Amino acid sequence: MDIIQAFLLFMAALLGGALNSVAGGGSFIVFPALIFSGVPTIIANATNKVALWPGSLASVVGYRREFANQDQSLVAFTGIGLVGGILGALLLLFTSERLFAALVPYFLLLATLLFTFSKPISARLKILLERSGAWTNWIFFFLIAVYGGYFGGGIGILTLTVLALSGMSNIHTMNALKNLLVSMINGVAVIVFAISGAVAWPEAALMAIGAMIGGYFSADITRRLDQQLVRRFIIVIGFTITIIFFVR
């Protein structure tokens, strides 16, 4: 990693951290930046999680008051999420570099579509899962957690759907629990990746600093920006990056 690559990665993480604090979608910037800088695809995916995880964890602290008076369902969600996240991370490590590189454009497309059509997708999933019964909700969240440990784009939208199906209606509480669950899924994946040596640590450390700075200083900007404008920007970025990866 030379000085130019370091600068570009830091700036990508700065923007990614800011986007995550505003509307999500930071991985659309950080993950491709790592690949374009020459980091192998699987290591780039693991490093992306490590770089963005501290900012995600910080958002949980900001929501700490929302965790009061939660029942045992939070414990169940936590257990399922931790197991699924570990399995997803291990599955990634057992995937060949060639196969994962071939899958990346499709994962990016999936994540972009989930972000773009989050409301109708969430509504449709809610109807399907309500008809299937309570156990389907737990199984679905387990699959979400595995996907989160493996790749994870759009996991927040899917998690909110599951929480809504569990009877929650307060959006602030749901967002708090979503941040907590996603942070734990990514956290156990980060531990697995770290133990296995699948992280590019210089890049991860540099980008983690950039992401935290971007997330922290974007708070004031967030209050001034049109949220729909930010979402459209992320959608354009998502589809652009997806097309680039398909062409590659």
VEXDREN-2710 file (C-alpha; in Angstrom, 1 decimal):
% VEXDREN-2710
k/r/px/py/pz
1/MET/0.0/0.0/0.0
2/ASP/1.7/3.2/-1.2
3/ILE/0.8/6.7/-0.1
4/ILE/-1.7/7.3/-2.9
5/GLN/-3.5/4.1/-2.2
6/ALA/-3.5/4.9/1.5
7/PHE/-5.0/8.4/0.8
8/LEU/-7.7/7.0/-1.5
9/LEU/-8.6/4.2/1.0
10/PHE/-8.9/6.7/3.8
11/MET/-11.1/9.0/1.8
12/ALA/-13.3/6.0/0.8
13/ALA/-13.7/5.1/4.4
14/LEU/-14.4/8.7/5.4
15/LEU/-17.3/8.8/2.8
16/GLY/-18.4/5.2/3.7
17/GLY/-18.6/6.1/7.4
18/ALA/-20.6/9.2/6.7
19/LEU/-23.0/7.3/4.5
20/ASN/-23.5/4.7/7.1
21/SER/-24.4/7.3/9.7
22/VAL/-26.9/8.9/7.3
23/ALA/-28.7/6.1/5.5
24/GLY/-26.4/3.1/5.3
25/GLY/-24.6/1.8/2.2
26/GLY/-21.1/2.5/3.3
27/SER/-19.9/-0.9/2.0
28/PHE/-20.7/0.2/-1.6
29/ILE/-17.7/2.6/-1.2
30/VAL/-15.3/0.7/1.1
31/PHE/-15.5/-2.8/-0.3
32/PRO/-14.8/-1.8/-4.0
33/ALA/-12.1/0.6/-2.9
34/LEU/-10.2/-2.3/-1.3
35/ILE/-10.6/-4.5/-4.4
36/PHE/-9.5/-1.7/-6.7
37/SER/-6.4/-1.1/-4.5
38/GLY/-5.4/-4.7/-5.2
39/VAL/-6.6/-6.5/-2.0
40/PRO/-7.9/-10.1/-2.9
41/THR/-11.7/-10.3/-2.9
42/ILE/-12.2/-12.5/0.2
43/ILE/-9.7/-10.5/2.2
44/ALA/-11.3/-7.3/1.0
45/ASN/-14.7/-8.5/2.2
46/ALA/-13.3/-9.4/5.6
47/THR/-11.3/-6.1/5.8
48/ASN/-14.4/-4.1/4.9
49/LYS/-16.2/-5.6/7.9
50/VAL/-13.3/-4.8/10.2
51/ALA/-13.1/-1.2/8.9
52/LEU/-16.8/-0.4/9.3
53/TRP/-17.5/-2.4/12.5
54/PRO/-16.2/0.2/15.1
55/GLY/-18.6/2.8/13.6
56/SER/-21.4/0.4/13.7
57/LEU/-20.6/-0.5/17.3
58/ALA/-20.6/3.2/18.2
59/SER/-24.1/3.6/16.9
60/VAL/-25.2/0.9/19.4
61/VAL/-23.9/3.0/22.3
62/GLY/-25.9/6.0/21.0
63/TYR/-29.1/3.9/21.2
64/ARG/-28.3/2.4/24.7
65/ARG/-31.5/3.9/26.3
66/GLU/-33.7/2.0/23.8
67/PHE/-32.5/-1.4/25.1
68/ALA/-34.4/-1.0/28.4
69/ASN/-37.4/-3.3/29.1
70/GLN/-36.5/-5.8/26.4
71/ASP/-37.8/-9.3/26.9
72/GLN/-36.2/-12.7/26.3
73/SER/-36.8/-12.5/22.6
74/LEU/-33.7/-10.2/22.4
75/VAL/-31.7/-13.1/24.0
76/ALA/-33.0/-15.5/21.3
77/PHE/-32.2/-13.1/18.5
78/THR/-28.7/-12.6/19.9
79/GLY/-28.0/-16.3/20.1
80/ILE/-29.3/-17.0/16.6
81/GLY/-27.4/-14.0/15.3
82/LEU/-24.1/-15.0/16.8
83/VAL/-24.3/-18.6/15.6
84/GLY/-25.4/-17.5/12.1
85/GLY/-22.6/-14.9/11.9
86/ILE/-19.9/-17.4/12.8
87/LEU/-21.2/-19.9/10.3
88/GLY/-21.4/-17.3/7.5
89/ALA/-17.8/-16.2/8.2
90/LEU/-16.6/-19.8/8.2
91/LEU/-18.4/-20.4/5.0
92/LEU/-16.7/-17.4/3.4
93/LEU/-13.3/-18.8/4.4
94/PHE/-14.1/-22.1/2.8
95/THR/-15.1/-20.4/-0.4
96/SER/-12.5/-20.3/-3.1
97/GLU/-11.2/-16.9/-4.2
98/ARG/-12.3/-17.6/-7.8
99/LEU/-15.9/-18.6/-6.8
100/PHE/-16.3/-15.6/-4.4
101/ALA/-15.0/-13.2/-7.0
102/ALA/-17.6/-14.6/-9.4
103/LEU/-20.4/-14.2/-6.8
104/VAL/-19.5/-10.6/-5.8
105/PRO/-21.4/-8.8/-8.7
106/TYR/-24.5/-10.7/-7.8
107/PHE/-24.1/-9.9/-4.0
108/LEU/-23.7/-6.3/-4.9
109/LEU/-26.8/-6.4/-7.1
110/LEU/-28.7/-8.0/-4.3
111/ALA/-27.6/-5.4/-1.8
112/THR/-28.4/-2.5/-4.2
113/LEU/-31.9/-3.9/-4.9
114/LEU/-32.5/-4.4/-1.2
115/PHE/-31.5/-0.8/-0.5
116/THR/-33.4/0.6/-3.5
117/PHE/-36.7/-1.2/-2.9
118/SER/-36.5/-1.6/0.9
119/LYS/-40.1/-0.6/1.6
120/PRO/-41.9/-2.9/-0.9
121/ILE/-39.5/-5.7/-0.2
122/SER/-40.0/-5.4/3.6
123/ALA/-43.8/-5.3/3.2
124/ARG/-43.8/-8.3/0.9
125/LEU/-41.6/-10.3/3.2
126/LYS/-43.7/-9.4/6.2
127/ILE/-46.8/-10.8/4.5
128/LEU/-45.0/-14.0/3.4
129/LEU/-43.6/-14.6/6.9
130/GLU/-46.8/-13.8/8.7
131/ARG/-48.5/-16.5/6.7
132/SER/-45.8/-19.0/7.5
133/GLY/-45.8/-18.9/11.3
134/ALA/-43.5/-17.8/14.1
135/TRP/-40.8/-20.5/13.5
136/THR/-40.3/-19.3/10.0
137/ASN/-39.4/-15.9/11.4
138/TRP/-36.5/-17.4/13.5
139/ILE/-35.3/-19.5/10.6
140/PHE/-35.4/-16.4/8.4
141/PHE/-33.3/-14.4/10.8
142/PHE/-30.8/-17.3/11.1
143/LEU/-30.4/-17.2/7.3
144/ILE/-30.0/-13.4/7.5
145/ALA/-27.2/-13.8/10.1
146/VAL/-25.4/-16.4/7.9
147/TYR/-25.6/-14.0/5.0
148/GLY/-24.4/-11.2/7.3
149/GLY/-21.3/-13.1/8.3
150/TYR/-20.7/-14.1/4.6
151/PHE/-21.3/-10.8/2.9
152/GLY/-24.0/-8.7/4.5
153/GLY/-25.2/-6.0/2.1
154/GLY/-28.7/-5.0/2.9
155/ILE/-28.8/-6.9/6.2
156/GLY/-30.2/-4.0/8.1
157/ILE/-33.4/-3.9/6.0
158/LEU/-34.0/-7.6/6.4
159/THR/-33.4/-7.4/10.2
160/LEU/-35.9/-4.6/10.6
161/THR/-38.5/-6.8/8.8
162/VAL/-37.9/-9.7/11.3
163/LEU/-38.2/-7.3/14.2
164/ALA/-41.5/-5.9/12.9
165/LEU/-42.8/-9.5/12.6
166/SER/-41.9/-10.0/16.2
167/GLY/-44.5/-7.5/17.3
168/MET/-42.3/-4.4/17.5
169/SER/-43.7/-1.1/16.2
170/ASN/-41.5/1.7/17.8
171/ILE/-39.0/2.6/15.0
172/HIS/-36.4/3.9/17.4
173/THR/-36.4/0.7/19.4
174/MET/-36.3/-1.4/16.2
175/ASN/-33.4/0.7/14.8
176/ALA/-31.5/0.3/18.1
177/LEU/-32.0/-3.5/18.1
178/LYS/-31.2/-3.7/14.4
179/ASN/-27.9/-1.9/15.0
180/LEU/-27.1/-4.2/18.0
181/LEU/-27.9/-7.4/16.2
182/VAL/-26.0/-6.4/13.0
183/SER/-23.0/-5.2/15.1
184/MET/-22.9/-8.6/16.9
185/ILE/-23.2/-10.6/13.6
186/ASN/-20.4/-8.5/12.1
187/GLY/-18.4/-8.7/15.4
188/VAL/-18.2/-12.4/15.5
189/ALA/-17.4/-12.5/11.8
190/VAL/-14.6/-10.0/12.5
191/ILE/-13.2/-12.3/15.2
192/VAL/-13.3/-15.3/12.9
193/PHE/-11.6/-13.4/10.1
194/ALA/-8.9/-12.0/12.5
195/ILE/-8.1/-15.5/13.9
196/SER/-7.9/-17.0/10.5
197/GLY/-5.6/-14.2/9.2
198/ALA/-8.1/-13.1/6.5
199/VAL/-7.7/-9.3/7.3
200/ALA/-5.4/-6.8/5.7
201/TRP/-4.6/-5.0/8.9
202/PRO/-2.9/-1.9/7.7
203/GLU/-5.8/-1.1/5.4
204/ALA/-8.3/-2.1/8.0
205/ALA/-6.8/0.2/10.7
206/LEU/-6.5/3.1/8.3
207/MET/-10.0/2.8/7.1
208/ALA/-11.5/2.2/10.5
209/ILE/-10.1/5.6/11.6
210/GLY/-11.5/7.2/8.4
211/ALA/-14.9/5.6/8.9
212/MET/-15.2/6.7/12.5
213/ILE/-14.2/10.3/11.6
214/GLY/-16.7/10.3/8.7
215/GLY/-19.5/9.0/10.9
216/TYR/-18.8/11.4/13.8
217/PHE/-18.5/14.6/11.8
218/SER/-21.4/13.7/9.5
219/ALA/-23.9/14.1/12.4
220/ASP/-24.4/17.8/11.9
221/ILE/-24.5/17.5/8.1
222/THR/-27.2/14.7/8.4
223/ARG/-29.6/17.2/10.0
224/ARG/-29.4/19.5/6.9
225/LEU/-29.4/17.0/4.0
226/ASP/-32.5/15.7/2.3
227/GLN/-32.6/12.0/3.2
228/GLN/-34.2/11.1/-0.1
229/LEU/-31.3/12.9/-2.0
230/VAL/-28.8/10.9/0.0
231/ARG/-30.6/7.6/-0.7
232/ARG/-30.7/8.4/-4.4
233/PHE/-26.9/9.1/-4.3
234/ILE/-26.3/5.8/-2.6
235/ILE/-28.5/4.0/-5.1
236/VAL/-26.6/5.5/-8.1
237/ILE/-23.3/4.5/-6.4
238/GLY/-24.6/1.0/-5.8
239/PHE/-25.8/0.4/-9.4
240/THR/-22.6/2.0/-10.8
241/ILE/-20.3/-0.3/-8.7
242/THR/-22.5/-3.3/-9.6
243/ILE/-22.2/-2.6/-13.3
244/ILE/-18.5/-2.1/-13.1
245/PHE/-18.1/-5.5/-11.3
246/PHE/-20.2/-7.3/-13.9
247/VAL/-18.2/-5.8/-16.7
248/ARG/-14.9/-6.8/-15.0
END
